[in-house]
């Protein structure tokens, strides 16, 4: 791989996270076919050199054969899927803004002064945690899918209107139970206060997730599908990370799981046991 070829491949990976010569239900991205050809022609040592280049930036390259996820090859194609992922245990490069999603979801029209700005950030983080876990419920628990089942990523679907309905029901259930104590009470206050804006929060969240490459639009208006890259991410998390990052086992435990996601708190025994199937 020449330096110019390495630059082209890296550029496509940064922009789209996935490179393949056999894209499904979409046209190839700009330069994607050339990048797939370059990678498929690399020797093992060249791939290791490229991996070292990525590792230095907190990244790694995950390679999947299309047949392993049920995708038949096309003539004269490698049918390989090259996916850019975070290298676990290392810091990302300084040019990555790890909190960019806050900017994507905030309502800047309502911000006035430093206090309002900080409150807006807190509200956004709480809503993001809640909606993230709701999204994973759709992709896993709702269709009885384990995170390790990457090949079923094309069945992980969510309709915007259905997402709004599920979130609405969850917030109403939370309100009927009353305000809890400690950190959960702080989150309760934010979510209950913002319950009239659920549809707006969901639309901002889905837009941000699409920009992040976590979901992609299907041919059905208002419907999104998990991307292959996001499915690989969750499989890696299931294999290597803490249990509280796993999808919730039901809509009723979204609240405690949201708090654990933000605070890094250990799971209580009863929740840990109930979720054990998700990490097997």
C-alpha positions in Angstrom: 0.0 0.0 0.0 1.5 3.3 -1.1 1.2 6.4 1.1 -1.4 7.9 -1.3 -3.4 4.6 -1.2 -3.2 4.6 2.5 -4.5 8.2 2.6 -7.4 7.3 0.3 -8.4 4.3 2.4 -8.1 6.2 5.6 -10.2 9.1 4.3 -13.0 6.7 3.2 -12.9 4.9 6.6 -13.1 8.2 8.5 -16.1 9.4 6.4 -18.1 6.2 6.3 -16.5 3.7 8.7 -17.2 0.8 6.3 -15.5 -0.1 3.1 -16.7 -2.9 0.8 -16.9 -3.8 -2.8 -20.3 -5.4 -2.2 -22.5 -2.7 -0.5 -26.1 -3.7 0.3 -29.1 -1.6 -0.5 -27.0 1.5 -1.4 -24.7 2.8 -4.0 -20.9 2.7 -3.3 -19.5 5.8 -1.6 -17.1 8.0 -3.4 -13.7 6.1 -3.7 -15.1 3.1 -1.8 -14.6 0.5 -4.6 -11.0 1.7 -5.1 -10.4 1.6 -1.3 -11.8 -2.0 -1.2 -9.6 -3.0 -4.0 -6.5 -1.6 -2.3 -7.3 -3.4 1.0 -8.1 -6.7 -0.7 -4.8 -6.6 -2.5 -2.8 -5.9 0.6 -0.5 -8.6 2.0 -0.7 -9.5 5.7 2.4 -7.4 6.5 0.8 -4.4 4.7 -2.4 -4.8 6.7 -0.4 -5.0 9.9 1.5 -1.8 9.0 -1.9 -0.1 8.3 -3.2 -1.4 11.6 -0.2 0.1 13.4 -1.0 3.4 11.7 -4.6 3.2 12.9 -3.7 2.0 16.4 -1.5 5.1 16.9 -4.8 7.1 16.6 -6.8 4.9 18.9 -8.4 3.1 16.0 -8.4 -0.4 14.6 -9.6 -2.2 11.4 -12.1 -5.1 11.8 -12.5 -7.3 8.7 -15.6 -9.5 8.0 -16.1 -11.9 5.2 -19.5 -11.2 3.6 -20.5 -14.9 3.7 -20.1 -14.8 7.5 -23.0 -12.4 7.7 -25.1 -14.0 5.0 -24.0 -11.8 2.1 -23.2 -13.7 -1.1 -20.3 -12.5 -3.2 -20.5 -10.7 -6.6 -18.3 -11.7 -9.5 -14.8 -10.5 -9.3 -15.3 -9.0 -5.9 -13.6 -9.8 -2.6 -16.9 -9.6 -0.6 -14.9 -8.3 2.4 -16.2 -5.7 4.8 -13.6 -3.4 6.4 -14.9 -1.6 9.4 -13.2 1.2 11.4 -13.6 0.7 15.1 -12.2 2.2 18.4 -9.1 0.3 19.7 -10.1 -0.6 23.2 -8.0 0.6 26.1 -6.4 3.5 24.1 -7.2 7.1 23.8 -8.5 8.5 20.5 -6.5 11.0 18.6 -6.8 14.6 19.7 -8.7 15.6 16.6 -11.7 13.5 17.6 -14.4 15.5 19.5 -15.9 12.9 21.8 -18.7 15.2 22.9 -19.8 16.4 19.5 -23.2 14.8 19.9 -24.0 17.3 22.6 -23.8 20.1 20.0 -25.9 18.0 17.6 -28.8 17.5 20.0 -28.8 20.8 21.9 -31.5 23.5 21.2 -29.2 26.5 21.0 -32.1 28.9 20.6 -33.1 28.6 24.2 -29.6 29.1 25.7 -28.8 32.4 27.4 -25.7 32.7 29.6 -23.4 30.1 31.2 -26.0 28.7 33.5 -28.4 28.0 30.7 -25.6 26.5 28.6 -24.6 24.1 31.4 -28.2 23.1 32.1 -28.7 22.5 28.4 -25.7 20.2 28.3 -26.9 18.2 31.3 -30.4 17.8 29.8 -28.9 16.7 26.5 -26.7 14.1 28.2 -29.6 12.6 30.2 -31.8 12.5 27.2 -29.1 11.0 25.1 -28.5 8.2 27.6 -32.2 7.4 27.8 -32.7 7.4 24.0 -29.5 5.4 23.3 -30.8 2.6 25.5 -34.2 2.8 24.0 -32.6 2.4 20.6 -30.6 -0.6 21.7 -33.8 -2.1 23.0 -35.3 -1.9 19.5 -32.2 -3.5 18.0 -31.8 -6.3 20.4 -34.4 -7.2 23.0 -37.4 -6.4 20.8 -36.3 -8.9 18.2 -34.8 -11.4 20.6 -31.3 -10.8 19.3 -28.0 -11.0 21.1 -25.3 -8.4 20.5 -23.0 -11.1 19.1 -25.5 -11.7 16.3 -23.9 -9.2 13.9 -25.4 -10.9 10.8 -28.9 -9.8 11.9 -28.1 -6.1 11.7 -30.3 -5.7 8.7 -33.3 -6.8 10.8 -32.6 -4.2 13.5 -35.2 -1.6 12.5 -36.9 1.3 14.1 -39.7 3.6 12.9 -39.6 7.2 14.2 -43.2 7.2 15.2 -42.9 3.9 17.1 -39.7 5.2 18.8 -41.6 8.3 20.0 -44.5 6.1 21.3 -42.2 3.8 23.2 -40.3 6.7 24.8 -43.6 8.4 25.7 -44.9 5.2 27.4 -41.6 4.8 29.3 -41.6 8.4 30.6 -45.3 8.1 31.7 -44.5 4.8 33.5 -41.6 6.5 35.2 -43.8 9.4 36.3 -46.4 7.1 37.7 -43.8 5.4 39.9 -42.8 8.8 41.5 -39.5 10.5 41.9 -36.7 8.1 43.0 -33.8 9.1 45.3 -30.1 10.0 44.6 -28.8 10.3 41.0 -31.9 8.8 39.5 -34.0 11.6 41.0 -31.9 14.2 39.2 -32.5 12.4 35.9 -36.1 12.0 36.7 -36.5 15.8 37.1 -34.9 16.4 33.7 -36.9 13.8 31.8 -40.2 14.6 33.4 -39.7 18.3 32.7 -39.0 17.6 29.1 -41.7 15.0 28.4 -43.7 17.5 26.2 -40.7 17.7 23.9 -40.1 13.9 23.4 -40.8 14.0 19.6 -38.2 16.8 19.2 -35.6 15.0 21.3 -36.2 11.8 19.3 -35.8 13.5 16.0 -32.6 15.2 17.1 -31.2 12.0 18.5 -32.0 10.0 15.3 -30.4 12.7 13.2 -27.3 12.6 15.4 -27.1 8.8 15.2 -27.4 8.9 11.5 -24.5 11.4 11.3 -22.5 9.1 13.6 -23.0 6.1 11.3 -25.0 4.2 13.9 -28.2 4.1 11.8 -29.1 4.5 8.2 -32.4 5.2 6.4 -34.2 2.4 4.7 -36.6 2.8 1.8 -39.5 3.3 4.2 -40.1 6.9 5.2 -39.2 7.5 8.8 -37.6 4.1 9.2 -34.0 3.5 10.2 -31.8 0.4 10.3 -28.7 -0.3 12.4 -25.5 -0.1 10.4 -23.1 -3.0 10.1 -20.4 -0.8 11.8 -22.7 -0.2 14.8 -23.5 -3.9 15.0 -19.8 -4.7 15.2 -19.3 -2.0 17.9 -22.0 -3.6 20.1 -20.6 -7.1 19.6 -17.2 -5.8 20.7 -18.8 -4.1 23.7 -20.7 -7.3 24.6 -17.4 -9.3 24.5 -15.1 -6.8 26.2 -16.9 -4.1 28.2 -19.0 -3.7 31.3 -22.4 -5.2 31.5 -24.2 -1.8 32.0 -23.3 -0.9 28.4 -25.4 -3.7 27.1 -28.9 -3.2 25.7 -31.6 -3.1 28.4 -33.6 -6.3 28.8 -36.9 -4.4 28.8 -38.5 -1.0 28.7 -39.0 -1.0 32.5 -35.3 -0.9 33.4 -34.3 1.9 31.1 -34.1 4.4 34.0 -31.6 2.6 36.3 -29.6 1.5 33.3 -29.4 5.2 32.1 -27.9 6.2 35.5 -25.4 3.4 35.4 -24.4 4.3 31.9 -23.6 7.8 33.0 -22.0 7.1 36.4 -20.2 3.9 35.7 -21.9 2.4 38.7 -21.8 -1.4 39.1 -24.9 -3.4 38.4 -27.0 -4.6 41.3 -27.0 -8.4 41.5 -30.6 -8.8 40.4 -30.1 -6.7 37.2 -26.8 -8.3 36.4 -28.3 -11.8 36.6 -31.3 -10.7 34.6 -29.2 -9.4 31.8 -26.7 -12.2 31.7 -28.1 -13.6 28.5 -27.1 -10.4 26.7 -23.3 -11.0 27.1 -23.3 -14.8 26.4 
